[in-house]
Amino acid sequence: MQTTLEKTLAKELAELRESGQYKQANELQRPQAPRTRMDGRDVVMLSSNNYLGLANHPEVVAAARRALDQYGLGTASVRFICGTMTCHLELERKICEFIGCEAATTYISCWDANVGVMPTLAPTPEDAIFSDALNHASIIDAIRLSKAQRFIYKHRDLAELRRMLESPEGRKARNKLIVTDGVFSMEGDVADLPALKELADQHDAVLIVDESHATGVLGKTGRGTAEHFGVQDPNTIQTSTLGKALGGSCGGYVAATRTVCDYLVQKSRPQLFSNALPPAVCYGAMAAIDVLMREPERLEKLRRNVAQFRAGVQELGLKTIEGITPICPVIVGETATAIQMQKALLAEGVFVSGFGYPVVPKGEARLRCQISAAHEPADIEFALAALKRVAEKFPQARGRA
Ligand SMILES: *Cc1c(COP(=O)(O)O)cnc(C)c1O
């Protein structure tokens, strides 16, 4: 007999298929790289977070292999029982050296880092969390796990944030957290960190910046949004991922003061009840940070590539969101259009992922193009030529945002 659950799920899946929203995973048959193989064809990859091309860097892979030999596959334990290996402490020191923070603590993902931070630092109804409406899903879910009062301000609307901070409830709150993405994952725009920092200081709030798309990307030496604006501050808490620019496997961290990190190690649930990072990931990420610190020219190449791609998109008259980051969305309107364009581009040898509602607002479905330092100018030309041919068939993608 079919259970009610089975029936409900089957019905919803059928609806997703009918409305063209059913996600089919494309099969990546080679390592993540600017040119790779997907679904049996060679493609230029225009949709990965491999911003510095380190996911398959020989030094990163060799370091991970060394960790496997030295420490085995895993800890078979959480950090505080018997899961803190030398490699975890080494990675945390390396993160401190890179970010320039007092302390760092790692999690199995940045998702977990966010879930570790928000409910732990603002646990009670006396506390308050102020969050940008377009923050990453992991921040949204992390806030749901906290009992703090919630204030969601419109995307980058700092006047609204100020009103919320100045409201009687905002003023009365005990621990106040202002949470933002550094680089927003679907827009590719950058949070106004100096203004946020000023608001935080004025209201005795602590700023938390999720640097997942900014680490290894923004700032002269890739240290992120704070470096980009020149507003590094020890009281700002950073969360970030090792799964994007820093090697692309998995893992996340919180970079903060010694007190905040100590507290998280004592109290945050993902750290207390979920396994430590695999040693191979620790050494792989450390090698990625070393390559980044040693070869700042990767960042220069990333910036040149981004400028080349963004100029090309403008020239094609496609609707985009202007900016400086490697995330360059092409807004096409309907979800079905985004999916059809994704397919047409794949047939042209370019993989770029289409996103529709509910990941982005209704009517703003998009192709999220992402540029890497590992692309060659010829790859970008190839991708732009394919975009041109496909966009000719989809006039919806034209016009200024
Ligand atoms: C990708 C991303 C995450 C999740 O990172 P994982 O380490 O894969 O869990 C969290 N926050 C933001 C802003 C992201 O872009």
The ligand as an SDF file (V2000), in Angstrom:
LIG
                    3D

 15 15  0  0  0  0  0  0  0  0999 V2000
   28.1910   28.4230   -0.2840 C   0  0  0  0  0  0  0  0  0  0  0  0
   27.7650   29.2090    0.8820 C   0  0  0  0  0  0  0  0  0  0  0  0
   27.5940   28.6190    2.1450 C   0  0  0  0  0  0  0  0  0  0  0  0
   27.6890   27.1360    2.3550 C   0  0  0  0  0  0  0  0  0  0  0  0
   29.0170   26.7220    2.3690 O   0  0  0  0  0  0  0  0  0  0  0  0
   29.3240   25.1800    2.6200 P   0  0  0  0  0  0  0  0  0  0  0  0
   30.6930   25.1780    3.1910 O   0  0  0  0  0  0  0  0  0  0  0  0
   29.2150   24.5020    1.3070 O   0  0  0  0  0  0  0  0  0  0  0  0
   28.3050   24.6820    3.5990 O   0  0  0  0  0  0  0  0  0  0  0  0
   27.2860   29.4270    3.2090 C   0  0  0  0  0  0  0  0  0  0  0  0
   27.1110   30.7490    3.0530 N   0  0  0  0  0  0  0  0  0  0  0  0
   27.2420   31.3540    1.8510 C   0  0  0  0  0  0  0  0  0  0  0  0
   27.0480   32.8290    1.7300 C   0  0  0  0  0  0  0  0  0  0  0  0
   27.5470   30.5950    0.7300 C   0  0  0  0  0  0  0  0  0  0  0  0
   27.6520   31.1800   -0.4610 O   0  0  0  0  0  0  0  0  0  0  0  0
  1  2  1  0
  2  3  1  0
  2 14  2  0
  3  4  1  0
  3 10  2  0
  4  5  1  0
  5  6  1  0
  6  7  2  0
  6  8  1  0
  6  9  1  0
 10 11  1  0
 11 12  2  0
 12 13  1  0
 12 14  1  0
 14 15  1  0
M  END
$$$$
